[in-house]
């Protein structure tokens, strides 16, 4: 009879007596209290750190390298620590209270920053528009009266309205045409063509203006050969050089061409994506019924992507209202090419007329409000359909 070997038992398999509920609650309570204390100390420490950091960042004599490092550290670690501390404190509240308070405490800092950088400047701009040029005296609506009665500002408003009417429509139509044609190409050819058309979007407004400066460039007789592309072609064909940007009112159209060139690629990409989302079954059914390609495009494609067309149109309109760089670089507002945004910057920073500059800013803001209302209504309609 063989001797029975002793059976080895792993320590993990040994049944241990259950821990008492009081011990678990005590350990959890100690950890929760420690986290609460740390969070309670962390939040005021970080806020004090923010305060002294901002003071240091405002010191122009401080070391620039230290200012950059401090801004990065405070902007990342400090904000993360602040949110962690707030989360720990919220976790100590009853569940109903925590759920009610958490959205406000987490969104609150962002809303404060948003109010400080957006809402406060907007309100302050309105107050500035009601004061004189150096903001030392209240003048009521005199600045708005100046904007709407003096000829130079009337020309700026007229030109801005022309930009709003021409540029979005042209960019939308051309972009839609490109999107429709590109959609019929092969995949590789489509990608290459889209990249080429979209490429101007990578250029800044100032860069695009410099490019077109060499297209519209004009040299009077006796000042050398024509280096502008258009004038070089015209002279080469036996014509006389033309000062394109001095031809009124066509000079405004020549400037609009720059923004149309920049925005066409954006319109094409967005509309091309929308066209690819049109159900193929609808298009095939229309073709079977004998509809021509034009009818398919106008009766099926356009109505289906109507919401996307509105998005592109409103986005380009907002961009057009803010256009300043092109006019500033190309003409500086000479020869009746001024627009509202360019005049606003000129009044603020060149003429030092805060009152009229703020009035022009308010005018631009009021002009964009209808566009915002259209977008909000469209978003609500889309949400209701989901």
ChimeraX attribute file (.defattr): number of C-alpha atoms within 10 A of each C-alpha:
attribute: neighborCount
match mode: 1-to-1
recipient: residues
	/A:1	3
	/A:2	4
	/A:3	5
	/A:4	6
	/A:5	6
	/A:6	6
	/A:7	6
	/A:8	6
	/A:9	8
	/A:10	7
	/A:11	8
	/A:12	7
	/A:13	7
	/A:14	8
	/A:15	7
	/A:16	8
	/A:17	6
	/A:18	6
	/A:19	8
	/A:20	9
	/A:21	8
	/A:22	9
	/A:23	10
	/A:24	11
	/A:25	11
	/A:26	12
	/A:27	11
	/A:28	12
	/A:29	12
	/A:30	12
	/A:31	12
	/A:32	16
	/A:33	13
	/A:34	12
	/A:35	17
	/A:36	20
	/A:37	14
	/A:38	14
	/A:39	21
	/A:40	15
	/A:41	12
	/A:42	18
	/A:43	19
	/A:44	13
	/A:45	14
	/A:46	18
	/A:47	14
	/A:48	12
	/A:49	14
	/A:50	17
	/A:51	11
	/A:52	12
	/A:53	16
	/A:54	15
	/A:55	10
	/A:56	17
	/A:57	17
	/A:58	11
	/A:59	12
	/A:60	9
	/A:61	8
	/A:62	11
	/A:63	11
	/A:64	12
	/A:65	9
	/A:66	12
	/A:67	18
	/A:68	11
	/A:69	11
	/A:70	16
	/A:71	17
	/A:72	12
	/A:73	12
	/A:74	17
	/A:75	12
	/A:76	12
	/A:77	12
	/A:78	20
	/A:79	16
	/A:80	12
	/A:81	16
	/A:82	19
	/A:83	17
	/A:84	15
	/A:85	23
	/A:86	19
	/A:87	17
	/A:88	17
	/A:89	19
	/A:90	19
	/A:91	17
	/A:92	14
	/A:93	12
	/A:94	10
	/A:95	11
	/A:96	8
	/A:97	12
	/A:98	16
	/A:99	13
	/A:100	12
	/A:101	13
	/A:102	15
	/A:103	10
	/A:104	12
	/A:105	16
	/A:106	14
	/A:107	10
	/A:108	12
	/A:109	13
	/A:110	12
	/A:111	14
	/A:112	12
	/A:113	11
	/A:114	12
	/A:115	13
	/A:116	12
	/A:117	11
	/A:118	11
	/A:119	14
	/A:120	11
	/A:121	12
	/A:122	17
	/A:123	11
	/A:124	11
	/A:125	19
	/A:126	15
	/A:127	16
	/A:128	26
	/A:129	27
	/A:130	22
	/A:131	22
	/A:132	18
	/A:133	22
	/A:134	11
	/A:135	15
	/A:136	9
	/A:137	11
	/A:138	15
	/A:139	15
	/A:140	14
	/A:141	14
	/A:142	17
	/A:143	24
	/A:144	18
	/A:145	12
	/A:146	15
	/A:147	21
	/A:148	15
	/A:149	11
	/A:150	10
	/A:151	11
	/A:152	17
	/A:153	20
	/A:154	17
	/A:155	17
	/A:156	21
	/A:157	22
	/A:158	16
	/A:159	20
	/A:160	23
	/A:161	16
	/A:162	15
	/A:163	22
	/A:164	18
	/A:165	13
	/A:166	17
	/A:167	25
	/A:168	25
	/A:169	16
	/A:170	18
	/A:171	25
	/A:172	24
	/A:173	16
	/A:174	19
	/A:175	26
	/A:176	23
	/A:177	16
	/A:178	21
	/A:179	25
	/A:180	18
	/A:181	12
	/A:182	20
	/A:183	17
	/A:184	10
	/A:185	12
	/A:186	10
	/A:187	11
	/A:188	8
	/A:189	13
	/A:190	16
	/A:191	13
	/A:192	13
	/A:193	15
	/A:194	18
	/A:195	13
	/A:196	11
	/A:197	19
	/A:198	19
	/A:199	13
	/A:200	20
	/A:201	16
	/A:202	11
	/A:203	12
	/A:204	13
	/A:205	20
	/A:206	16
	/A:207	15
	/A:208	20
	/A:209	21
	/A:210	14
	/A:211	13
	/A:212	19
	/A:213	18
	/A:214	15
	/A:215	16
	/A:216	20
	/A:217	20
	/A:218	23
	/A:219	15
	/A:220	11
	/A:221	10
	/A:222	6
	/A:223	8
	/A:224	8
	/A:225	13
	/A:226	20
	/A:227	16
	/A:228	19
	/A:229	16
	/A:230	18
	/A:231	24
	/A:232	20
	/A:233	14
	/A:234	15
	/A:235	15
	/A:236	11
	/A:237	9
	/A:238	9
	/A:239	11
	/A:240	12
	/A:241	20
	/A:242	19
	/A:243	14
	/A:244	17
	/A:245	22
	/A:246	16
	/A:247	14
	/A:248	12
	/A:249	13
	/A:250	13
	/A:251	18
	/A:252	23
	/A:253	18
	/A:254	15
	/A:255	20
	/A:256	20
	/A:257	17
	/A:258	18
	/A:259	25
	/A:260	22
	/A:261	20
	/A:262	21
	/A:263	27
	/A:264	27
	/A:265	27
	/A:266	21
	/A:267	29
	/A:268	26
	/A:269	20
	/A:270	17
	/A:271	25
	/A:272	22
	/A:273	14
	/A:274	19
	/A:275	20
	/A:276	14
	/A:277	12
	/A:278	16
	/A:279	12
	/A:280	10
	/A:281	9
	/A:282	13
	/A:283	18
	/A:284	13
	/A:285	12
	/A:286	17
	/A:287	14
	/A:288	10
	/A:289	9
	/A:290	11
	/A:291	15
	/A:292	12
	/A:293	12
	/A:294	10
	/A:295	14
	/A:296	18
	/A:297	16
	/A:298	12
	/A:299	14
	/A:300	16
	/A:301	21
	/A:302	18
	/A:303	12
	/A:304	17
	/A:305	18
	/A:306	12
	/A:307	16
	/A:308	17
	/A:309	20
	/A:310	15
	/A:311	17
	/A:312	20
	/A:313	18
	/A:314	19
	/A:315	17
	/A:316	24
	/A:317	21
	/A:318	19
	/A:319	15
	/A:320	23
	/A:321	19
	/A:322	18
	/A:323	19
	/A:324	22
	/A:325	17
	/A:326	23
	/A:327	23
	/A:328	21
	/A:329	16
	/A:330	19
	/A:331	17
	/A:332	17
	/A:333	19
	/A:334	12
	/A:335	14
	/A:336	18
	/A:337	26
	/A:338	25
	/A:339	28
	/A:340	27
	/A:341	25
	/A:342	22
	/A:343	25
	/A:344	25
	/A:345	20
	/A:346	17
	/A:347	19
	/A:348	17
	/A:349	11
	/A:350	10
	/A:351	14
	/A:352	14
	/A:353	20
	/A:354	24
	/A:355	28
	/A:356	28
	/A:357	28
	/A:358	27
	/A:359	26
	/A:360	28
	/A:361	22
	/A:362	20
	/A:363	17
	/A:364	19
	/A:365	15
	/A:366	11
	/A:367	14
	/A:368	16
	/A:369	12
	/A:370	12
	/A:371	15
	/A:372	14
	/A:373	11
	/A:374	13
	/A:375	17
	/A:376	12
	/A:377	11
	/A:378	15
	/A:379	13
	/A:380	10
	/A:381	11
	/A:382	11
	/A:383	9
	/A:384	8
	/A:385	7
	/A:386	5
